[in-house]
């Protein structure tokens, strides 16, 4: 994995997983049964959200796949939560701070179809940073409960946006 520091709290991740494990994660994304569905109710820009514009979520329990994901990152002394996301066309994630119990996040994009506006933008020290939606790349953002961030556009031109999401506290 390559890590490029963009700002004090933000990093671009490139080539996060090896090819075989990435295929396994994409297959999981394509086949899981969601345990949570998020609706785009906080989207004032979308006067009428598109039908089906939802995020389907799978919370990964501790098991072999979660252990393999964690082996790519240093989470000693921390307990990360890991989710797989399927974001359907019309879904958007507006500018926000994460909840106080979410201090740090990693988002890894599992495919690169669609449009670059499905990446993530964040704002730090009066600068803006953008991490494009590219397969096997992503964003690591420390202090995400204090840094504004969002999906730059909305999901479009794909069946769904595929992403791996990790959050953790420093405690």
C-alpha positions as CSV (number, residue, x, y, z in Angstrom):
1,X,0.0,0.0,0.0
2,X,1.2,3.5,-0.8
3,X,0.2,6.3,1.6
4,X,0.5,10.0,0.5
5,X,-0.1,12.7,3.1
6,X,-2.3,15.4,1.7
7,X,-2.8,17.5,4.9
8,X,-2.1,17.3,8.6
9,X,-5.0,14.8,9.0
10,X,-5.7,13.5,5.5
11,X,-3.9,10.8,3.5
12,X,-4.5,9.3,0.0
13,X,-4.2,5.5,0.0
14,X,-3.2,3.7,-3.2
15,X,-3.1,0.0,-4.1
16,X,-4.5,-0.9,-0.7
17,X,-5.2,-4.6,-1.2
18,X,-3.5,-7.3,-3.4
19,X,-5.4,-8.3,-6.5
20,X,-6.9,-11.5,-5.2
21,X,-8.1,-10.0,-2.0
22,X,-9.6,-7.1,-3.8
23,X,-11.6,-9.5,-6.1
24,X,-12.8,-11.3,-2.9
25,X,-14.0,-8.0,-1.4
26,X,-15.7,-7.0,-4.6
27,X,-17.5,-10.3,-4.7
28,X,-18.6,-9.8,-1.1
29,X,-19.9,-6.4,-2.0
30,X,-21.9,-7.8,-5.0
31,X,-23.5,-10.6,-2.9
32,X,-24.1,-9.5,0.7
33,X,-27.5,-9.2,2.3
34,X,-27.6,-5.8,4.0
35,X,-28.1,-5.5,7.7
36,X,-28.8,-1.7,7.4
37,X,-30.2,0.6,4.8
38,X,-29.5,4.4,4.9
39,X,-31.8,6.8,3.0
40,X,-30.8,10.2,1.6
41,X,-33.1,12.2,3.8
42,X,-30.5,14.9,4.4
43,X,-30.2,15.9,0.7
44,X,-31.8,19.4,0.2
45,X,-30.1,19.7,-3.1
46,X,-32.1,16.8,-4.4
47,X,-35.6,18.2,-4.3
48,X,-36.9,14.8,-5.2
49,X,-34.4,12.0,-4.4
50,X,-34.2,9.4,-7.1
51,X,-36.2,6.2,-6.3
52,X,-33.9,3.6,-4.8
53,X,-31.2,6.2,-3.9
54,X,-30.0,4.3,-0.8
55,X,-26.9,2.9,0.8
56,X,-26.9,-0.8,1.7
57,X,-24.6,-1.6,4.6
58,X,-23.0,-4.8,5.8
59,X,-21.3,-4.6,9.2
60,X,-18.5,-7.1,9.3
61,X,-18.3,-9.2,12.4
62,X,-14.9,-10.4,13.6
63,X,-14.0,-13.3,11.3
64,X,-11.4,-14.2,8.7
65,X,-12.2,-11.4,6.2
66,X,-12.2,-8.7,8.9
67,X,-8.9,-10.0,10.3
68,X,-7.4,-9.9,6.7
69,X,-8.6,-6.3,6.3
70,X,-7.2,-5.3,9.6
71,X,-3.8,-6.8,8.7
72,X,-3.4,-4.1,6.1
73,X,-3.6,-1.3,8.8
74,X,-2.1,-0.7,12.2
75,X,-5.0,-0.9,14.7
76,X,-3.2,-2.2,17.8
77,X,-5.0,-1.0,20.9
78,X,-8.0,0.2,18.8
79,X,-11.3,-1.5,18.0
80,X,-12.3,-0.5,14.4
81,X,-15.7,-1.0,13.0
82,X,-15.8,-2.2,9.3
83,X,-18.6,-1.9,6.8
84,X,-19.1,-2.7,3.2
85,X,-21.2,-0.2,1.3
86,X,-23.4,-0.3,-1.8
87,X,-24.5,3.2,-2.8
88,X,-27.2,3.3,-5.5
89,X,-27.7,5.9,-8.2
90,X,-28.9,9.2,-6.7
91,X,-27.3,8.6,-3.3
92,X,-25.2,11.4,-2.0
93,X,-23.4,12.1,1.2
94,X,-23.6,15.8,1.9
95,X,-21.0,17.9,3.7
96,X,-20.8,16.9,7.4
97,X,-18.7,16.2,10.5
98,X,-18.8,12.6,11.7
99,X,-20.4,11.8,15.0
100,X,-18.2,12.4,18.1
101,X,-17.8,8.6,18.5
102,X,-16.2,8.4,15.0
103,X,-12.8,10.0,15.3
104,X,-11.0,8.5,12.3
105,X,-12.1,6.9,9.0
106,X,-10.8,5.0,6.1
107,X,-12.7,4.7,2.8
108,X,-11.4,2.3,0.2
109,X,-13.1,2.3,-3.2
110,X,-13.6,-1.2,-4.5
111,X,-14.2,-0.3,-8.2
112,X,-13.7,2.7,-10.5
113,X,-16.6,2.6,-12.8
114,X,-18.8,5.7,-13.0
115,X,-17.7,9.2,-12.4
116,X,-14.9,10.8,-10.3
117,X,-17.4,12.9,-8.5
118,X,-18.2,9.8,-6.4
119,X,-14.9,10.4,-4.5
120,X,-14.5,12.3,-1.3
121,X,-13.6,16.0,-0.6
122,X,-12.6,17.4,2.7
123,X,-11.6,20.8,4.1
124,X,-8.7,21.5,6.4
125,X,-6.9,24.7,7.3
126,X,-8.8,26.7,4.7
127,X,-7.8,24.3,1.9
128,X,-9.8,21.6,0.1
129,X,-8.6,18.2,-0.8
130,X,-10.2,15.6,-3.2
131,X,-9.6,11.9,-3.3
132,X,-11.0,10.5,-6.6
133,X,-13.1,7.4,-6.8
134,X,-10.5,5.0,-8.1
135,X,-10.4,1.2,-7.7
136,X,-8.3,0.1,-4.7
137,X,-7.5,3.6,-3.6
138,X,-9.1,5.7,-0.9
139,X,-8.9,8.2,1.9
140,X,-7.7,8.0,5.5
141,X,-8.9,10.9,7.6
142,X,-8.0,11.5,11.2
143,X,-10.2,13.7,13.4
144,X,-13.2,13.2,11.0
145,X,-15.5,14.4,13.7
146,X,-13.9,17.8,13.4
147,X,-13.1,18.0,9.6
148,X,-15.9,18.8,7.1
149,X,-16.1,16.2,4.3
150,X,-18.5,14.8,1.7
151,X,-19.0,13.0,-1.5
152,X,-18.4,15.6,-4.1
153,X,-21.4,14.6,-6.3
154,X,-23.8,11.8,-6.3
155,X,-23.7,8.2,-7.4
156,X,-24.4,8.0,-11.1
157,X,-23.5,5.9,-14.2
158,X,-23.1,2.7,-12.2
159,X,-25.3,-0.1,-10.8
160,X,-23.9,1.0,-7.4
161,X,-20.8,2.5,-5.8
162,X,-18.7,-0.1,-4.0
163,X,-16.7,0.9,-0.9
164,X,-15.1,-0.4,2.2
165,X,-15.5,1.8,5.3
166,X,-13.5,1.6,8.6
167,X,-13.9,3.9,11.6
168,X,-12.1,3.9,14.9
169,X,-11.4,5.9,18.0
170,X,-7.9,6.6,19.4
171,X,-8.8,5.0,22.8
